[in-house]
Amino acid sequence: MKQSLKILSSKQSLYVTLAIIIVSTITMIMSVHSSYYYVMTKNKTVEAMKQTSALTVSALQKNITNLIEAYAISEYDTLVFNEMESRDMFAVIVEDFNMGKILGQESYISGKIRDVEGNIVDYDAQNPQQRKALEECYYSDTYTITSHSGGKLGAITIFISDQAMKKELNQIIVEALINTAALSLLLMLSLFIAIRLFILKPLSNMVSVIAYSDEDGIPINLIPEYDAQEIFALSATMNTMIKSIRASKIALLEQHNQLRAQKNALQYQATHDALTGLANRILFSERLEHAIKKSKERHSQMALLFIDLDHFKEINDSLGHEAGDEVLTIVTNRLHETIQNEEVLARFGGDEFTVIIEGLQKAEEAMLLAEKILKVLSEPITVDHNELYVGCSIGISLYPDNGDTPQDLLKYADAAMYAAKNEGRNNVQYYTSEMTARALERVVMEASLRAGLKNEEFVVYFQPQVNGRSNALNGMEALVRWQSPTVGLVSPAAFIPIAESTGLIVELDRFVMKSAMTQIALWNKEGLNPGILAMNLTMKQLQQNDFISFLADLIAKTGCREEWIELEVTEDQIMMNPDEAIEILREISRIGVKIAVDDFGTGYSSLSYLKKLPINKLKIDQSFVRGLPNDGEDSAITKAIIALAQSLNLEIIAEGVETREQKEFLVQNGCENIQGYFYSKPLPADKMKTVLLEGLN
């Protein structure tokens, strides 16, 4: 390299020598000519501007004095306009002291100015664009207007733009360009001969050498060296580049491999869920379409499972999204262990998962897998020392029985999943054609429910709670009924699940509380002694930030005492997040309101949590009462619940009691509080008042 530099420094540059001579000569001639012509034109233009300004002022001063003294604004305005029109003025501004005094100003300013199109328009001192245009004028001069007696009447300011000068200068530039073009032709002719001999021919030889290359396009031979300094430098540089290309070939291959790995990583991110690593909706759709295609070709059956976690939103709302993400991760791991084929498992979105089952021999195989999933997901999940019970609802659609397109199978599996939720959650449903109709009914029901709340179509019924030994009334449970103007009385089983899933249950619960507490307070005021008022609330209601203050405010407004109120919360809702439930229920207990666990025996509560809950009463679920006294299992469970309540010093009540045998069994085994159709169905307020007055028949 050092030897090459030494040779390079000894070479004479003919191209530079010729270029310096030609360019220097032309540049010198053009510079002198252009400078002289520019200065002369500029001086001439400036002198013309001054003469024009002087002529304009002279013409105006002859006539404007009398007009200003006569306050003839329009006349001298016309005078200014005519003068501007006859001469190449940019603007003429007149300051009128006489008119200014009349207007209470220092001076009245008027005049004319040319707009961007060259038209003469009135000058507006408040117009920022006009003021800026005046500031940018090339030349201006101000002259005083004096009266015949020598007093100052005002001033005239002449503004001249540099447009004329620019025209002249533009002409100079054009002429210079023409001269330059002519001389450039001469220069190009001279340079062409030199370039042809000393540049083009060597370059042509270089191209020939470079064109002779290997399969990767790298020249086989190095480029020959020439005497001219620049050509020598070029050939030396290109030879260095050829050597560098050969040396960097391996590095380029490594970069290519890295890019391929990055592309694969991006492809994975685009088709997989970031949290769980499962296939996302995009990849799931592709796999479902592929599975349907294979099933068509093989004339085989396949199934799609649509899994939705139960009560997942409550976990997010109460424990936060980090806890929710941990639950999703644990659920994913359990699904992996159960399915053992991640190619068919996907996270569809949020708390929804899908499973594709190919090659089914019979539809029952899909049910068997779904039941396994139900079992593993019903087991408690521990997150941040909180034991959570999630569970899931699963819908199943079958190919080809239910559809032969991805859209149909997904739609029907989703409908079946919602049917599973409506059946009480934590169960599996096959799709049936009736589900589509029910889905439509659900949409209509939700809209009607919202309208019903707005139009106050709901009423509160009361079902008596009776001492089974003395038949005396102990209290009553408030139950909501929907008196629709279009379809009549709507069953709670039809609208309560929709109210819970849409969040309308909060508003509905509060309506029941307000109505029932107002009625109980009124009956107590009338001396009717209605006893304890039981109201069934959801955990969603209790989790509202303002619930405690709402309850206290309602007690104060209705006149209903704390000791008259008993709030019922179902066991499964408590066990969704028992630690949070304990804290909320303790706050309710502190203000003197009683708490009962509803549907006891159907959930997953443990004795350790039951012992911590600030509860006053257990309510035996009607599913155990229904088989009494003949069903051995129901009898054993009922006795165990009664014994548990007695050991914890809790009150006990049974719901759904319909026969004398059921009542007598319960009373004999220590459960004296009875609620059910044996004594009375739920009654509207007027009929309940009759019971309070006359007693139960």
Sequence and secondary structure as in RCSB ss.txt:
>XXXX:A:sequence
MKQSLKILSSKQSLYVTLAIIIVSTITMIMSVHSSYYYVMTKNKTVEAMKQTSALTVSALQKNITNLIEAYAISE
YDTLVFNEMESRDMFAVIVEDFNMGKILGQESYISGKIRDVEGNIVDYDAQNPQQRKALEECYYSDTYTITSHSG
GKLGAITIFISDQAMKKELNQIIVEALINTAALSLLLMLSLFIAIRLFILKPLSNMVSVIAYSDEDGIPINLIPE
YDAQEIFALSATMNTMIKSIRASKIALLEQHNQLRAQKNALQYQATHDALTGLANRILFSERLEHAIKKSKERHS
QMALLFIDLDHFKEINDSLGHEAGDEVLTIVTNRLHETIQNEEVLARFGGDEFTVIIEGLQKAEEAMLLAEKILK
VLSEPITVDHNELYVGCSIGISLYPDNGDTPQDLLKYADAAMYAAKNEGRNNVQYYTSEMTARALERVVMEASLR
AGLKNEEFVVYFQPQVNGRSNALNGMEALVRWQSPTVGLVSPAAFIPIAESTGLIVELDRFVMKSAMTQIALWNK
EGLNPGILAMNLTMKQLQQNDFISFLADLIAKTGCREEWIELEVTEDQIMMNPDEAIEILREISRIGVKIAVDDF
GTGYSSLSYLKKLPINKLKIDQSFVRGLPNDGEDSAITKAIIALAQSLNLEIIAEGVETREQKEFLVQNGCENIQ
GYFYSKPLPADKMKTVLLEGLN
>XXXX:A:secstr
 HHHHHHHHTS  HHHHHHHHHHHHHHHHHHHHHHHHHHHHHHHHHHHHHHHHHHHHHHHHHHHHHHHHTT HHH
HHHHHHHHHHHTT SEEEEEEHHHHHHTTSS EEEEEEE TTS EEE  TT HHHHHHHHT SEEEEEEEE TTS
 EEEEEEEEE SHHHHHHHHHHHHHHHHHHHHHHHHHHHHHHHHHIIIIIHHHHHHHHHHHSB TTS BSS    
 SSHHHHHHHHHHHHHHHHHHHHHHHHHHHHHHHHHHHHHHHHHHHB TTT  B HHHHHHHHHHHHHHHHHHT 
EEEEEEEEETTHHHHHHHH HHHHHHHHHHHHHHHHHHH  GGGEEEEETTEEEEEEEEESSTHHHHHHHHHHHH
HHHS EEETTEEE   EEEEEEEETTT SSHHHHHHHHHHHHHHHHHTTSS EEE  HHHHHHHHHHHHHHHHHH
HHHHTT EEEEEEEEEETTT  EEEEEEEEEEEETTTEEE HHHHHHHHHHHTTHHHHHHHHHHHHHHHHHHHHH
TT    EEEEE  HHHHTSTTHHHHHHHHHHHHT  GGGEEEEEEHHHHTTSHHHHHHHHHHHHHTT EEEEEEE
TSS   HHHHHHS  SEEEE HHHHTTTTT HHHHHHHHHHHHHHHHTT EEEE    SHHHHHHHHHTT  EE 
STTT   B HHHHHHHHHH   
